[in-house]
Amino acid sequence: MARPALMSSPRRAFWAALAANAGLGALAALGQAPWELWPLTVIALALVCRQVATADTARWAALQVFAAGLGHFALAMFWIIEPFLVEPEVYGWMAPFALLFMAAGAALFWTIPAWLAVRIAPGFPRQGVAFAALMVLSDWLRGWIFTGLPWALTGHIWINTPAAQIAATFGSIGLSALTMLAAALPLIFHRPGRFAALPGWVLSILVIATAWSAGLARLAQPLPPDTGLHLRLVQPNATQALKWDPVWSEVFFGRLLELSAARDPGKPAPDVMIWPETAVNFLLNQSGTAAQDISAYVGAPVILGIQRSEGSRYFNSLTQFSDAGIGPVYDKFHLVPFGEYTPWGDVMARFGIRAFAAQHGFGYSAGPGPQVMRLPGLPAMQPLICYEAVFSRHLISGEDRPDWLLQVTNDGWFGQISGPWQHLAQARLRTIESGLPLMRAANTGVSAVIDARGGIRASLGLNLTGRIDAPLPGALPPTPWSRWGDWPAVAVTLAVLLFCLRRGRASLRC
């Protein structure tokens, strides 16, 4: 789309063009969970790539794509308002500002690639192709910059399709590359005429079909047998608004105990119970004989999320309760900004501003980093508390590679429409990348047993009270991604970008 001439066209044409791009971005968001309409994402992003390819200035390309990014992240991440509505009388007024700032900040990760593409690789279709490559690199950088937020990546649209299996080789960034390649091909093979983009669309379909077929081939291979361990995931459905209420917290604790103690005739008793994040209303260092009492009552060890303190510092932690007492402790290290800790917290505390999720103090302190836990009678396990499962870079590989992943989470903060489903989808992606099974205990759902290729063996949906008894699935050998990480996908993307840059400079010399 050419830039509207503001001196000769009505101002409304300018704003109409930006509104149309915001609509394209929102359309692209419909490929994310729970909608999973991935063809709409590819089509919408192809049109955004064309907008960049035909923009006559970097400024106009950036404005259009900022509008598209704003529409995309406003829809894909509108669940961000939910934490502010848990106590609406206190925080409700912040909700629209939180969504606006979140969407605008994330949109910059689309805007800067658009501006750069026109600056470094001018001309059709180079600047559109360069934009596609820069978008892949931007998805990668989003996992690192400002502590990282790799949520609603362009590649996440494939998680519930066979094409997701290529993440075992190329990771989540490889999936983003698949999305942007499919979106950019109609530009690369553009020819004059009525059906100018048709050859490119045919190739786009072939690329997707190839990834789909490769995924089907991987899914057709046998999985390793299940382990002999039987685990129980317990979901108490403790709604966030009532979770810390003195009366209701006792009700939810009673649910955890009764669900864990229940036995099904003719079925093996669980070897271990797994409770969700911040499952109980007392601190670990104030638990007394709770570890022995709870494990005796339910008849098995319990792995649970629990808060603990060290002096004035508080931690979001995980440990095991058994008849031997309290087991090893893992402290969450990748905390949610403003959710679990407040940047410049000492200053903010003077004004009474505290993190939402921390029940005590003004936020959590970070633990030392990823670790493998070795609990009695269990294979080596890597714990992931809630948000940590969003980051593939935290998965441990090499000689210290665990046998399985455990995510305890409290998605009660994030509503019912999209947030919990997107969080579950990303947990599935971690299993594909690593080749490790994942057990997921969620406070209000979705709890799930996920095998080493991302398949959901069993699940318990949102706002349900219940339990899942299942054997621990077996692990696959280390995947190519677990050896090489994102670097192959990043290297190929950089090669495409350098090609566009070289051609762009040649064009300038002409």
C-alpha positions as CSV (number, residue, x, y, z in Angstrom):
1,M,0.0,0.0,0.0
2,A,1.5,3.3,-1.0
3,R,1.7,6.0,1.7
4,P,-1.4,8.4,1.6
5,A,-0.3,11.8,0.6
6,L,-1.4,13.9,3.6
7,M,-1.4,17.1,1.6
8,S,-3.8,15.8,-1.1
9,S,-5.8,13.2,0.6
10,P,-8.2,13.6,3.5
11,R,-6.7,12.9,6.9
12,R,-9.2,10.1,7.4
13,A,-7.5,8.2,4.6
14,F,-4.4,8.2,6.6
15,W,-6.1,6.9,9.7
16,A,-8.2,4.4,7.7
17,A,-5.0,2.9,6.3
18,L,-3.6,2.4,9.9
19,A,-6.9,1.0,11.1
20,A,-6.9,-1.5,8.2
21,N,-3.4,-2.6,9.3
22,A,-4.5,-2.9,12.9
23,G,-7.3,-5.2,11.6
24,L,-4.7,-7.3,9.7
25,G,-2.7,-7.6,12.9
26,A,-5.8,-8.8,14.8
27,L,-6.5,-11.3,12.1
28,A,-3.0,-12.6,12.4
29,A,-3.6,-13.1,16.1
30,L,-6.3,-15.7,15.4
31,G,-3.7,-18.3,14.7
32,Q,-2.7,-18.3,18.4
33,A,-4.4,-20.6,20.9
34,P,-7.2,-21.1,21.6
35,W,-8.5,-20.1,18.1
36,E,-5.6,-21.8,16.1
37,L,-6.8,-20.4,12.7
38,W,-3.3,-20.5,11.3
39,P,-4.2,-19.9,7.6
40,L,-5.6,-16.5,8.6
41,T,-2.2,-15.7,10.2
42,V,-0.3,-16.6,7.1
43,I,-2.6,-14.6,4.9
44,A,-2.6,-11.6,7.2
45,L,1.2,-11.6,7.6
46,A,1.6,-11.9,3.8
47,L,-0.4,-8.7,3.4
48,V,1.7,-7.0,6.1
49,C,4.8,-8.1,4.2
50,R,3.4,-6.6,1.1
51,Q,2.6,-3.3,2.9
52,V,6.3,-3.1,3.8
53,A,7.4,-4.2,0.3
54,T,5.5,-1.3,-1.3
55,A,6.1,1.4,1.3
56,D,8.0,4.3,-0.2
57,T,9.5,5.4,3.1
58,A,10.8,3.7,6.2
59,R,8.6,5.9,8.3
60,W,5.4,4.9,6.5
61,A,6.4,1.2,6.7
62,A,7.0,1.6,10.4
63,L,3.7,3.3,11.0
64,Q,1.7,0.7,9.2
65,V,3.4,-2.2,10.9
66,F,3.2,-0.5,14.3
67,A,-0.6,-0.5,13.8
68,A,-0.5,-4.1,12.7
69,G,1.5,-5.1,15.8
70,L,-0.8,-3.1,18.1
71,G,-3.8,-5.0,16.7
72,H,-2.0,-8.3,17.0
73,F,-0.8,-8.1,20.5
74,A,-4.0,-6.4,21.8
75,L,-6.0,-9.4,20.8
76,A,-3.4,-12.1,21.4
77,M,-2.5,-10.8,24.9
78,F,-5.7,-9.2,26.1
79,W,-5.6,-11.7,29.0
80,I,-3.1,-9.3,30.5
81,I,-6.1,-7.3,32.0
82,E,-7.3,-10.2,34.1
83,P,-4.9,-9.8,37.0
84,F,-6.1,-6.2,37.4
85,L,-9.7,-7.5,37.7
86,V,-9.0,-9.9,40.6
87,E,-9.3,-6.8,42.9
88,P,-11.1,-4.4,40.5
89,E,-11.9,-1.8,43.2
90,V,-8.1,-1.4,43.7
91,Y,-6.5,-2.1,40.4
92,G,-9.3,-2.2,37.8
93,W,-8.5,1.3,36.5
94,M,-5.0,0.1,35.5
95,A,-6.3,-2.6,33.2
96,P,-6.8,-0.6,29.9
97,F,-3.4,1.1,30.4
98,A,-1.7,-2.2,31.0
99,L,-3.1,-3.7,27.8
100,L,-2.3,-0.5,25.8
101,F,1.3,-0.4,27.0
102,M,1.9,-4.1,26.7
103,A,0.5,-4.1,23.1
104,A,2.4,-1.0,22.1
105,G,5.7,-2.3,23.6
106,A,5.4,-5.6,21.9
107,A,4.4,-3.9,18.6
108,L,7.8,-2.2,18.6
109,F,9.3,-5.6,17.9
110,W,7.4,-5.6,14.6
111,T,7.9,-1.9,13.9
112,I,11.7,-1.8,14.1
113,P,12.1,-4.6,11.6
114,A,9.8,-2.7,9.2
115,W,11.8,0.5,9.5
116,L,15.1,-1.3,9.1
117,A,14.0,-3.4,6.1
118,V,13.2,-0.3,4.1
119,R,16.4,1.4,5.2
120,I,18.9,-1.5,4.5
121,A,17.2,-3.3,1.6
122,P,15.2,-0.7,-0.4
123,G,13.0,-1.8,-3.3
124,F,10.3,-4.3,-4.1
125,P,10.3,-7.1,-3.1
126,R,13.6,-6.9,-1.1
127,Q,12.3,-4.7,1.7
128,G,9.3,-7.1,2.2
129,V,11.6,-10.2,2.3
130,A,14.1,-8.4,4.6
131,F,11.2,-7.5,6.9
132,A,10.2,-11.2,7.1
133,A,13.7,-12.2,8.0
134,L,14.0,-9.4,10.6
135,M,10.7,-10.5,12.1
136,V,12.2,-14.0,12.8
137,L,15.2,-12.4,14.5
138,S,12.8,-10.1,16.4
139,D,10.9,-13.2,17.7
140,W,14.2,-14.6,18.9
141,L,15.3,-11.4,20.6
142,R,11.9,-11.1,22.3
143,G,13.0,-14.1,24.4
144,W,16.0,-12.1,25.8
145,I,15.5,-8.3,25.8
146,F,14.2,-6.8,29.1
147,T,14.3,-10.3,30.7
148,G,12.3,-11.6,27.7
149,L,8.7,-12.2,26.8
150,P,8.5,-14.8,24.0
151,W,4.7,-14.9,24.0
152,A,2.5,-14.9,20.9
153,L,5.5,-15.6,18.6
154,T,4.6,-15.9,14.9
155,G,5.6,-19.5,15.1
156,H,3.3,-20.4,17.9
157,I,0.4,-20.8,15.4
158,W,1.8,-24.3,14.5
159,I,1.9,-25.8,18.0
160,N,-1.3,-27.8,17.6
161,T,-0.4,-29.1,14.1
162,P,2.0,-31.7,12.8
163,A,4.3,-28.9,11.5
164,A,5.2,-28.1,15.1
165,Q,7.5,-31.2,15.1
166,I,10.1,-29.3,13.1
167,A,10.8,-27.5,16.5
168,A,12.7,-30.7,17.5
169,T,15.3,-29.6,15.1
170,F,14.9,-25.8,14.7
171,G,13.1,-24.8,17.9
172,S,10.3,-22.2,18.2
173,I,12.4,-19.8,16.1
174,G,12.3,-22.4,13.3
175,L,8.5,-22.3,13.5
176,S,8.6,-18.5,13.2
177,A,10.8,-18.9,10.2
178,L,8.2,-21.2,8.7
179,T,5.5,-18.7,9.2
180,M,7.4,-15.7,7.8
181,L,8.7,-17.8,4.8
182,A,5.2,-18.8,3.9
183,A,4.1,-15.1,4.2
184,A,7.0,-13.8,2.1
185,L,7.0,-16.2,-0.8
186,P,4.2,-14.5,-2.6
187,L,6.4,-11.4,-2.8
188,I,9.5,-13.3,-3.9
189,F,7.8,-14.8,-6.9
190,H,5.7,-11.8,-7.8
191,R,5.1,-11.4,-11.5
192,P,3.1,-8.7,-13.4
193,G,-0.4,-9.7,-14.2
194,R,-3.8,-10.4,-12.7
195,F,-2.6,-13.4,-10.7
196,A,0.8,-11.9,-9.8
197,A,1.3,-13.6,-6.5
198,L,-0.2,-17.0,-7.4
199,P,3.2,-18.8,-8.0
200,G,4.4,-17.6,-4.7
201,W,1.2,-18.8,-2.9
202,V,1.6,-22.2,-4.5
203,L,5.2,-22.4,-3.2
204,S,4.0,-21.2,0.2
205,I,1.5,-24.0,0.3
206,L,4.2,-26.5,-0.7
207,V,6.5,-25.2,2.1
208,I,3.8,-25.7,4.7
209,A,2.9,-29.1,3.3
210,T,6.6,-30.1,3.5
211,A,6.8,-29.1,7.1
212,W,3.5,-30.8,7.8
213,S,4.6,-34.1,6.1
214,A,7.9,-34.0,8.1
215,G,5.9,-33.6,11.2
216,L,3.6,-36.5,10.4
217,A,6.6,-38.7,9.7
218,R,8.0,-37.9,13.1
219,L,4.7,-38.5,14.8
220,A,4.4,-41.9,13.1
221,Q,7.6,-43.1,14.9
222,P,7.0,-45.0,18.1
223,L,7.3,-43.3,21.4
224,P,9.4,-44.8,24.2
225,P,7.4,-46.9,26.7
226,D,6.0,-45.2,29.8
227,T,8.0,-45.4,33.0
228,G,6.7,-47.6,35.8
229,L,5.9,-44.5,37.9
230,H,2.3,-43.5,38.5
231,L,1.8,-39.8,39.2
232,R,-1.3,-37.9,40.3
233,L,-1.9,-34.3,39.3
234,V,-4.2,-32.5,41.7
235,Q,-6.3,-29.5,40.6
236,P,-8.1,-27.8,43.5
237,N,-9.7,-25.0,41.4
238,A,-8.8,-22.3,43.9
239,T,-10.1,-19.1,42.2
240,Q,-7.7,-16.3,42.5
241,A,-10.1,-13.9,44.1
242,L,-10.7,-16.3,47.0
243,K,-7.3,-18.2,47.0
244,W,-5.9,-16.3,50.0
245,D,-9.2,-15.7,51.9
246,P,-8.7,-17.2,55.4
247,V,-11.9,-19.3,55.1
248,W,-11.7,-20.3,51.5
249,S,-8.0,-21.2,51.7
250,E,-8.9,-23.9,54.2
251,V,-11.5,-25.2,51.8
252,F,-9.0,-25.4,49.0
253,F,-6.5,-27.1,51.2
254,G,-9.1,-29.6,52.1
255,R,-9.7,-30.3,48.4
256,L,-6.0,-30.9,47.9
257,L,-6.0,-33.4,50.7
258,E,-9.2,-35.3,49.8
259,L,-8.3,-35.5,46.1
260,S,-4.9,-36.8,46.9
261,A,-6.1,-39.4,49.4
262,A,-8.8,-40.8,47.2
263,R,-8.2,-44.3,45.7
264,D,-9.7,-46.0,42.7
265,P,-10.4,-49.7,43.2
266,G,-8.4,-51.9,40.8
267,K,-6.0,-49.2,39.9
268,P,-2.4,-48.8,41.2
269,A,-2.0,-46.2,44.0
270,P,0.0,-43.1,42.8
271,D,3.7,-43.1,43.7
272,V,3.7,-39.3,44.0
273,M,1.2,-36.5,44.2
274,I,1.8,-33.2,42.5
275,W,0.1,-30.0,43.7
276,P,0.2,-26.7,41.8
277,E,2.1,-23.5,42.3
278,T,1.7,-21.8,45.7
279,A,-0.7,-24.6,46.7
280,V,-0.9,-24.0,50.4
281,N,-1.6,-20.9,52.6
282,F,1.4,-21.3,54.9
283,L,5.1,-20.6,54.4
284,L,7.6,-23.5,54.1
285,N,9.6,-22.3,57.0
286,Q,6.4,-22.2,59.1
287,S,5.2,-25.7,58.1
288,G,6.2,-27.5,61.3
289,T,5.4,-31.2,60.8
290,A,3.1,-30.5,57.8
291,A,5.4,-32.5,55.5
292,Q,5.1,-35.7,57.5
293,D,1.4,-35.1,58.3
294,I,0.4,-34.4,54.7
295,S,2.3,-37.3,53.2
296,A,0.9,-39.7,55.8
297,Y,-2.6,-38.6,55.2
298,V,-2.5,-38.9,51.4
299,G,-0.3,-42.1,51.5
300,A,2.5,-40.8,49.2
301,P,5.1,-38.1,48.9
302,V,3.7,-34.7,47.6
303,I,5.6,-32.4,45.3
304,L,4.1,-28.9,45.7
305,G,4.5,-25.2,45.0
306,I,4.9,-23.2,48.2
307,Q,6.2,-19.8,49.3
308,R,9.1,-19.5,51.7
309,S,11.0,-16.7,53.4
310,E,14.6,-15.8,54.4
311,G,14.5,-12.8,56.6
312,S,12.8,-10.1,54.7
313,R,13.1,-12.0,51.3
314,Y,10.4,-14.2,49.9
315,F,10.6,-16.9,47.3
316,N,8.2,-18.7,45.0
317,S,9.4,-22.3,45.5
318,L,8.8,-26.0,45.0
319,T,9.7,-28.9,47.2
320,Q,8.7,-32.4,48.3
321,F,6.8,-33.4,51.4
322,S,7.4,-37.0,52.5
323,D,7.6,-39.0,55.7
324,A,11.2,-38.0,55.8
325,G,10.3,-34.3,56.0
326,I,11.0,-31.5,53.6
327,G,13.0,-32.5,50.5
328,P,15.3,-30.3,48.3
329,V,14.0,-26.8,47.5
330,Y,13.8,-25.1,44.1
331,D,13.3,-21.4,44.0
332,K,11.8,-19.8,40.9
333,F,14.4,-17.6,39.2
334,H,12.7,-16.1,36.2
335,L,10.1,-13.8,37.7
336,V,7.3,-11.9,36.0
337,P,8.0,-8.2,36.1
338,F,5.3,-6.4,38.1
339,G,3.6,-9.7,38.6
340,E,6.1,-11.3,41.0
341,Y,8.6,-8.6,41.5
342,T,8.5,-4.8,41.0
343,P,11.4,-3.2,39.1
344,W,13.0,-0.5,41.3
345,G,11.1,-2.3,44.1
346,D,12.6,-0.3,47.0
347,V,11.4,2.9,45.5
348,M,8.0,1.6,44.5
349,A,7.5,0.1,48.0
350,R,7.5,3.6,49.5
351,F,4.3,4.3,47.5
352,G,2.7,0.9,48.4
353,I,3.2,-0.6,44.9
354,R,3.8,-4.3,45.1
355,A,3.8,-7.3,42.8
356,F,0.4,-9.0,42.2
357,A,1.3,-12.6,42.7
358,A,3.4,-12.4,45.9
359,Q,1.2,-13.0,48.9
360,H,3.9,-11.7,51.3
361,G,6.1,-8.7,51.1
362,F,6.4,-6.5,48.0
363,G,7.5,-9.3,45.7
364,Y,9.6,-12.4,45.3
365,S,13.4,-12.7,45.2
366,A,14.9,-14.7,42.3
367,G,16.4,-18.1,42.8
368,P,19.9,-19.1,41.4
369,G,18.8,-20.5,38.1
370,P,17.6,-23.7,36.3
371,Q,18.4,-26.9,38.1
372,V,17.7,-30.6,38.0
373,M,16.1,-32.1,41.1
374,R,16.8,-35.6,42.1
375,L,14.1,-36.7,44.5
376,P,14.0,-40.2,46.2
377,G,12.4,-42.8,44.0
378,L,12.0,-40.5,41.0
379,P,13.9,-40.0,37.7
380,A,15.8,-36.7,37.5
381,M,13.4,-33.8,36.9
382,Q,13.6,-30.2,35.9
383,P,11.0,-28.0,37.7
384,L,9.5,-25.1,35.9
385,I,7.3,-22.8,37.9
386,C,4.6,-21.1,35.8
387,Y,6.2,-18.4,33.6
388,E,9.5,-20.3,33.3
389,A,8.0,-22.8,30.9
390,V,7.6,-19.9,28.4
391,F,11.4,-19.9,27.9
392,S,13.0,-22.6,25.8
393,R,16.5,-21.3,26.7
394,H,16.0,-22.4,30.3
395,L,15.8,-26.1,29.3
396,I,18.8,-28.1,30.6
397,S,20.6,-30.3,28.1
398,G,23.9,-32.1,27.8
399,E,25.2,-34.4,30.6
400,D,22.8,-32.8,33.1
401,R,19.7,-33.4,30.9
402,P,16.7,-34.5,33.1
403,D,14.4,-37.4,32.4
404,W,11.2,-35.3,32.6
405,L,9.9,-31.8,33.1
406,L,7.4,-30.7,35.8
407,Q,5.5,-27.4,35.5
408,V,3.5,-26.2,38.5
409,T,1.4,-23.1,37.7
410,N,-1.4,-20.9,38.8
411,D,-3.1,-19.7,35.6
412,G,-6.1,-18.4,37.7
413,W,-4.7,-14.9,37.1
414,F,-5.2,-15.1,33.3
415,G,-9.0,-15.5,32.8
416,Q,-10.6,-18.2,30.8
417,I,-10.5,-17.3,27.1
418,S,-6.9,-17.3,25.9
419,G,-4.1,-16.9,28.5
420,P,-4.3,-20.4,30.0
421,W,-4.5,-22.0,26.6
422,Q,-1.6,-20.2,25.2
423,H,0.5,-21.1,28.3
424,L,-0.4,-24.7,27.9
425,A,0.5,-24.6,24.2
426,Q,4.0,-23.3,25.1
427,A,4.5,-26.1,27.6
428,R,3.7,-28.5,24.7
429,L,6.3,-26.8,22.6
430,R,9.0,-27.3,25.3
431,T,8.4,-31.1,25.1
432,I,8.8,-31.1,21.3
433,E,12.1,-29.1,21.5
434,S,13.6,-31.2,24.3
435,G,12.1,-34.6,23.6
436,L,11.1,-34.8,27.3
437,P,7.7,-35.5,28.7
438,L,6.0,-32.8,30.9
439,M,3.6,-33.2,33.8
440,R,1.6,-30.0,34.4
441,A,-0.3,-29.2,37.6
442,A,-2.4,-26.1,37.3
443,N,-4.4,-24.5,40.1
444,T,-7.5,-23.8,38.1
445,G,-6.5,-25.6,34.9
446,V,-5.3,-26.7,32.5
447,S,-3.5,-29.6,34.2
448,A,-2.1,-32.1,31.7
449,V,0.1,-35.1,30.9
450,I,2.2,-34.3,27.9
451,D,4.3,-36.8,26.1
452,A,7.8,-36.3,24.6
453,R,6.4,-35.1,21.2
454,G,3.8,-32.6,22.7
455,G,0.8,-34.9,22.6
456,I,-1.7,-34.4,25.4
457,R,-2.3,-37.8,27.0
458,A,-4.8,-36.5,29.6
459,S,-6.0,-33.1,30.7
460,L,-8.3,-31.4,33.2
461,G,-9.9,-28.3,31.8
462,L,-10.4,-24.8,33.2
463,N,-12.3,-24.2,36.4
464,L,-12.7,-27.8,37.3
465,T,-11.9,-29.6,40.5
466,G,-10.3,-33.0,40.0
467,R,-7.2,-35.2,39.6
468,I,-5.4,-37.0,36.8
469,D,-3.8,-40.4,37.4
470,A,-1.3,-41.3,34.8
471,P,2.0,-43.1,34.2
472,L,5.0,-40.8,33.6
473,P,5.7,-41.0,29.8
474,G,9.1,-42.0,28.6
475,A,11.8,-39.6,27.3
476,L,13.1,-39.5,23.7
477,P,16.9,-39.2,23.0
478,P,18.2,-35.6,22.9
479,T,16.8,-33.8,20.0
480,P,18.9,-31.8,17.5
481,W,17.5,-28.6,19.0
482,S,18.7,-29.7,22.5
483,R,22.2,-29.9,21.1
484,W,22.3,-26.8,18.9
485,G,19.6,-24.6,20.2
486,D,18.2,-21.8,18.0
487,W,21.4,-21.1,16.2
488,P,20.7,-23.1,13.0
489,A,17.4,-21.2,12.5
490,V,19.1,-17.9,13.4
491,A,22.0,-18.5,11.0
492,V,19.7,-19.3,8.1
493,T,17.7,-16.2,8.8
494,L,20.8,-14.1,8.9
495,A,21.9,-15.5,5.6
496,V,18.6,-14.5,4.0
497,L,18.9,-11.0,5.5
498,L,22.5,-10.6,4.3
499,F,21.4,-11.6,0.8
500,C,18.7,-8.9,0.8
501,L,21.1,-6.4,2.2
502,R,23.6,-7.1,-0.6
503,R,21.0,-6.8,-3.3
504,G,19.7,-3.6,-1.7
505,R,23.1,-2.0,-1.8
506,A,23.5,-3.1,-5.5
507,S,20.2,-1.3,-6.2
508,L,21.5,1.8,-4.5
509,R,24.6,1.8,-6.7
510,C,22.4,1.7,-9.8
